Each structure stands twice: as structure tokens, then as C-alpha cells.
Amino acid sequence: MRIATFAISGMLAVAVAFPAAAQKKPTVSEATLRSFEACAKRAADMGLVPGQAGRIEFMKECMGGRPGSSPSSERR
């Protein structure tokens, strides 16, 4: 009976471990797209529309993760 319990526990562990390890992870392009969308939303919230002066610089800083692009440093 103890061997059966051990065997069933092992099978359950394997059944959970392999699918978890095989789960699809986001690719670089998906992560970049999410980052771009978040930066574009922040720019729109600040009133920077496409084509407006300063938007490209803000997007570059936001996408690059440079200092000055955090929400606490945004000026309204």
C-alpha cells in the first residue's frame, strides 16, 4: 500500500511538472509590443498625440527604461 501511494504521488508530480515546464513563455517581440502599448498609453494620458513634438523622445525614453520616464517624474 505504501508503494502504491508513493507511485501515485510520483505520477501526479510528473503530470504537473512537465506541462508547467512546457508552458509557452512570451517572446521578445510580445514583450516589446506590451511595452510599446504601455508607453503609448502613458503618452496619450500625458496629452502627447502621434505627430506632436516631444512624443518620439518620450517613447524612446520610455521604451529604453531610462531615468525620467517613470510615472513619478511625469509633468502635467
KEKE-846251 format. One line per 2 residues: number of its first residue (from 1); their letters; for each residue x, y, z of N, C-alpha, C, O, CB. Coordinates in Angstrom, 1 decimal, always signed. Glycine has a CB too. Layout:
N
NUM	A	X:Y:Z:X:Y:Z:X:Y:Z:X:Y:Z:X:Y:Z; ...;
% end
This chain:
76
1	MR	+0.8:-1.2:+0.0:+0.0:+0.0:+0.0:+0.9:+1.3:+0.0:+0.5:+2.2:-0.6:-0.9:+0.0:+1.2; +2.0:+1.2:+0.7:+2.9:+2.4:+0.7:+3.5:+2.6:-0.6:+3.7:+3.7:-1.0:+3.9:+2.2:+1.8;
3	IA	+3.8:+1.5:-1.3:+4.5:+1.6:-2.6:+3.5:+2.3:-3.6:+3.9:+3.1:-4.4:+4.9:+0.3:-3.1; +2.2:+1.9:-3.5:+1.2:+2.4:-4.4:+1.0:+3.9:-4.1:+0.9:+4.7:-5.1:-0.1:+1.7:-4.2;
5	TF	+1.0:+4.3:-2.9:+0.9:+5.8:-2.5:+2.1:+6.5:-3.1:+1.9:+7.6:-3.7:+0.8:+5.9:-1.0; +3.3:+6.0:-2.9:+4.5:+6.6:-3.5:+4.4:+6.7:-5.0:+4.8:+7.8:-5.5:+5.7:+5.9:-3.0;
7	AI	+4.0:+5.7:-5.6:+3.9:+5.7:-7.1:+2.9:+6.7:-7.6:+3.2:+7.4:-8.6:+3.6:+4.3:-7.6; +1.8:+6.7:-7.0:+0.7:+7.7:-7.4:+1.2:+9.1:-7.2:+0.9:+10.0:-8.0:-0.6:+7.4:-6.6;
9	SG	+1.8:+9.4:-6.1:+2.4:+10.7:-5.8:+3.4:+11.1:-6.8:+3.4:+12.3:-7.3:+3.0:+10.8:-4.4; +4.3:+10.2:-7.2:+5.3:+10.4:-8.3:+4.6:+10.7:-9.6:+5.1:+11.7:-10.3:+6.2:+9.3:-8.4;
11	ML	+3.6:+10.0:-10.0:+2.9:+10.2:-11.2:+2.2:+11.6:-11.2:+2.3:+12.3:-12.3:+1.9:+9.1:-11.5; +1.6:+12.0:-10.1:+1.0:+13.3:-10.1:+2.0:+14.4:-10.2:+1.8:+15.4:-10.8:+0.2:+13.4:-8.8;
13	AV	+3.2:+14.2:-9.6:+4.2:+15.2:-9.6:+4.7:+15.4:-11.1:+4.9:+16.5:-11.5:+5.4:+14.9:-8.7; +4.9:+14.3:-11.8:+5.3:+14.3:-13.2:+4.3:+14.9:-14.0:+4.6:+15.7:-14.9:+5.7:+12.9:-13.7;
15	AV	+3.0:+14.6:-13.8:+1.9:+15.1:-14.6:+1.8:+16.6:-14.4:+1.3:+17.3:-15.4:+0.6:+14.5:-14.2; +2.2:+17.2:-13.3:+2.1:+18.6:-13.1:+3.4:+19.3:-13.6:+3.4:+20.4:-14.1:+1.9:+19.0:-11.6;
17	AF	+4.5:+18.7:-13.4:+5.8:+19.3:-13.7:+6.1:+19.5:-15.2:+6.5:+20.6:-15.6:+7.0:+18.5:-13.1; +5.8:+18.5:-16.0:+6.1:+18.6:-17.4:+5.2:+19.7:-18.1:+5.8:+20.5:-18.9:+5.9:+17.3:-18.1;
19	PA	+3.9:+19.7:-17.9:+3.1:+20.8:-18.6:+3.6:+22.2:-18.1:+3.6:+23.2:-18.9:+1.6:+20.6:-18.3; +3.9:+22.3:-16.8:+4.4:+23.6:-16.3:+5.7:+24.1:-17.0:+5.8:+25.2:-17.3:+4.5:+23.6:-14.8;
21	AA	+6.6:+23.1:-17.2:+7.8:+23.4:-17.8:+7.6:+23.7:-19.3:+8.4:+24.5:-19.9:+8.8:+22.3:-17.6; +6.7:+23.2:-19.9:+6.4:+23.3:-21.4:+5.5:+24.5:-21.7:+5.3:+24.8:-22.8:+5.8:+22.1:-21.9;
23	QK	+5.1:+25.2:-20.7:+4.2:+26.4:-20.9:+4.9:+27.4:-21.7:+6.1:+27.7:-21.5:+3.8:+27.0:-19.5; +4.2:+28.0:-22.7:+4.7:+29.0:-23.6:+5.1:+30.2:-22.8:+4.3:+30.8:-22.1:+3.8:+29.3:-24.8;
25	KP	+6.3:+30.7:-23.0:+6.7:+31.9:-22.4:+6.7:+33.0:-23.5:+6.9:+32.8:-24.6:+8.2:+31.8:-21.8; +6.4:+34.3:-23.0:+6.3:+35.4:-24.0:+7.7:+35.6:-24.7:+8.7:+35.5:-24.1:+5.9:+36.7:-23.3;
27	TV	+7.6:+35.8:-26.0:+8.8:+36.1:-26.8:+9.2:+37.5:-26.6:+8.5:+38.3:-26.0:+8.6:+35.7:-28.3; +10.4:+37.8:-27.1:+10.9:+39.2:-27.0:+9.9:+40.2:-27.8:+9.7:+41.3:-27.3:+12.3:+39.3:-27.6;
29	SE	+9.4:+39.7:-28.9:+8.6:+40.6:-29.7:+7.2:+40.9:-28.9:+6.7:+42.0:-29.0:+8.3:+40.0:-31.0; +6.7:+39.9:-28.2:+5.5:+40.1:-27.5:+5.7:+41.1:-26.3:+4.9:+41.9:-26.0:+4.9:+38.8:-27.0;
31	AT	+6.9:+40.9:-25.6:+7.2:+41.8:-24.5:+7.4:+43.2:-25.0:+7.0:+44.1:-24.4:+8.5:+41.2:-23.8; +8.1:+43.3:-26.2:+8.3:+44.7:-26.7:+7.0:+45.3:-27.1:+6.8:+46.5:-26.9:+9.2:+44.6:-28.0;
33	LR	+6.1:+44.5:-27.7:+4.8:+45.1:-28.0:+4.0:+45.5:-26.8:+3.4:+46.6:-26.8:+3.9:+44.0:-28.8; +4.0:+44.7:-25.7:+3.4:+45.1:-24.5:+4.0:+46.4:-23.9:+3.3:+47.3:-23.5:+3.4:+44.0:-23.4;
35	SF	+5.3:+46.5:-24.0:+6.0:+47.7:-23.5:+5.6:+48.9:-24.4:+5.4:+50.0:-23.8:+7.5:+47.5:-23.5; +5.6:+48.8:-25.7:+5.2:+49.9:-26.6:+3.8:+50.3:-26.3:+3.5:+51.5:-26.2:+5.3:+49.4:-28.0;
37	EA	+2.9:+49.4:-26.1:+1.5:+49.7:-25.8:+1.3:+50.5:-24.5:+0.6:+51.5:-24.4:+0.6:+48.5:-25.8; +2.1:+50.1:-23.5:+2.1:+50.7:-22.2:+2.6:+52.2:-22.3:+2.1:+53.1:-21.8:+2.8:+49.9:-21.2;
39	CA	+3.7:+52.3:-23.1:+4.3:+53.6:-23.3:+3.4:+54.5:-24.1:+3.3:+55.7:-23.8:+5.7:+53.5:-23.9; +2.7:+54.0:-25.1:+1.8:+54.8:-25.9:+0.6:+55.2:-25.1:+0.2:+56.4:-25.2:+1.3:+54.0:-27.1;
41	KR	+0.2:+54.4:-24.2:-0.9:+54.8:-23.3:-0.5:+55.9:-22.4:-1.3:+56.8:-22.1:-1.4:+53.6:-22.5; +0.7:+55.8:-21.8:+1.2:+56.8:-20.9:+1.4:+58.1:-21.7:+1.0:+59.2:-21.1:+2.5:+56.4:-20.3;
43	AA	+1.8:+58.1:-22.9:+2.0:+59.3:-23.7:+0.6:+59.9:-24.0:+0.5:+61.1:-23.9:+2.7:+59.0:-25.0; -0.4:+59.1:-24.3:-1.7:+59.6:-24.5:-2.3:+60.3:-23.3:-3.0:+61.3:-23.3:-2.6:+58.5:-25.1;
45	DM	-2.0:+59.6:-22.1:-2.5:+60.1:-20.8:-1.9:+61.5:-20.5:-2.5:+62.4:-19.9:-2.2:+59.2:-19.7; -0.6:+61.7:-21.0:+0.0:+63.0:-20.8:-0.4:+64.0:-21.8:+0.0:+65.2:-21.7:+1.6:+62.8:-20.9;
47	GL	-1.1:+63.6:-22.8:-1.6:+64.6:-23.8:-0.7:+64.6:-25.1:-0.8:+65.5:-25.9:-1.7:+65.9:-23.3; +0.2:+63.7:-25.2:+1.1:+63.6:-26.3:+0.5:+62.7:-27.4:+0.5:+61.5:-27.2:+2.5:+63.1:-25.9;
49	VP	+0.0:+63.3:-28.4:-0.6:+62.6:-29.5:+0.4:+62.3:-30.6:+1.4:+63.0:-30.7:-1.8:+63.4:-30.1; +0.2:+61.3:-31.4:+1.2:+61.0:-32.5:+1.4:+62.2:-33.4:+0.4:+62.9:-33.8:+0.7:+59.8:-33.4;
51	GQ	+2.6:+62.5:-33.7:+3.0:+63.6:-34.5:+3.3:+64.9:-33.7:+3.8:+65.9:-34.3:+1.9:+63.9:-35.5; +3.0:+64.9:-32.4:+3.3:+66.1:-31.6:+4.7:+66.1:-31.2:+5.3:+65.0:-31.0:+2.4:+66.1:-30.4;
53	AG	+5.3:+67.3:-31.1:+6.7:+67.4:-30.7:+6.9:+66.9:-29.3:+6.1:+67.1:-28.4:+7.2:+68.9:-30.8; +7.9:+66.1:-29.1:+8.2:+65.5:-27.8:+7.8:+64.1:-27.6:+8.2:+63.4:-26.7:+7.7:+66.4:-26.8;
55	RI	+6.8:+63.7:-28.4:+6.3:+62.3:-28.2:+7.3:+61.2:-28.6:+7.4:+60.2:-27.9:+5.0:+62.1:-29.1; +8.0:+61.4:-29.7:+9.0:+60.5:-30.1:+10.1:+60.3:-29.0:+10.5:+59.2:-28.7:+9.7:+60.8:-31.4;
57	EF	+10.6:+61.4:-28.5:+11.6:+61.4:-27.4:+11.1:+60.7:-26.2:+11.8:+59.9:-25.6:+12.0:+62.8:-27.1; +9.8:+61.0:-25.8:+9.2:+60.3:-24.7:+9.1:+58.8:-24.9:+9.4:+58.0:-24.0:+7.8:+60.9:-24.4;
59	MK	+8.7:+58.4:-26.1:+8.6:+57.0:-26.4:+9.9:+56.3:-26.4:+10.0:+55.2:-25.8:+7.9:+56.8:-27.8; +11.0:+56.9:-26.9:+12.3:+56.4:-26.8:+12.8:+56.2:-25.4:+13.3:+55.1:-25.0:+13.3:+57.2:-27.6;
61	EC	+12.6:+57.2:-24.6:+13.0:+57.1:-23.2:+12.2:+56.0:-22.4:+12.7:+55.3:-21.6:+12.8:+58.4:-22.5; +10.9:+56.0:-22.7:+10.0:+55.0:-22.0:+10.4:+53.6:-22.4:+10.5:+52.7:-21.6:+8.5:+55.3:-22.3;
63	MG	+10.6:+53.4:-23.7:+10.9:+52.0:-24.2:+12.3:+51.6:-23.7:+12.5:+50.4:-23.5:+10.8:+52.0:-25.7; +13.2:+52.6:-23.6:+14.5:+52.3:-23.2:+14.7:+52.1:-21.7:+15.7:+51.6:-21.2:+15.5:+53.3:-23.6;
65	GR	+13.6:+52.5:-20.9:+13.7:+52.4:-19.5:+14.6:+53.4:-18.8:+15.2:+53.1:-17.8:+14.0:+51.0:-19.1; +14.8:+54.5:-19.5:+15.8:+55.5:-18.9:+15.2:+56.3:-17.8:+14.0:+56.4:-17.7:+16.3:+56.4:-20.1;
67	PG	+16.0:+56.8:-16.9:+15.5:+57.7:-15.9:+14.8:+58.8:-16.5:+15.1:+59.3:-17.5:+16.7:+58.2:-15.0; +13.8:+59.3:-15.8:+12.9:+60.4:-16.3:+11.7:+59.9:-17.0:+10.8:+60.7:-17.3:+13.7:+61.2:-17.2;
69	SS	+11.6:+58.6:-17.2:+10.4:+58.1:-17.8:+9.4:+57.4:-16.9:+8.4:+56.8:-17.3:+10.8:+57.1:-18.9; +9.7:+57.5:-15.6:+8.8:+56.9:-14.6:+7.6:+57.7:-14.3:+7.7:+58.9:-14.6:+9.6:+56.6:-13.3;
71	PS	+6.5:+57.1:-13.9:+5.3:+57.9:-13.7:+5.5:+59.1:-12.7:+4.8:+60.1:-12.7:+4.2:+57.0:-13.2; +6.4:+58.9:-11.7:+6.6:+59.9:-10.7:+7.2:+61.1:-11.2:+7.1:+62.2:-10.6:+7.4:+59.3:-9.5;
73	SE	+8.0:+61.0:-12.3:+8.7:+62.2:-12.9:+7.9:+62.9:-14.0:+8.4:+63.8:-14.6:+10.0:+61.8:-13.4; +6.7:+62.4:-14.3:+5.9:+63.0:-15.4:+5.3:+64.3:-14.9:+4.9:+64.5:-13.8:+4.7:+62.0:-15.8;
75	RR	+5.4:+65.3:-15.8:+4.8:+66.6:-15.5:+3.5:+66.7:-16.2:+3.3:+66.3:-17.4:+5.8:+67.7:-16.0; +2.6:+67.3:-15.5:+1.2:+67.5:-16.1:+1.0:+69.0:-16.2:-0.1:+69.4:-16.6:+0.1:+66.8:-15.3;
% end
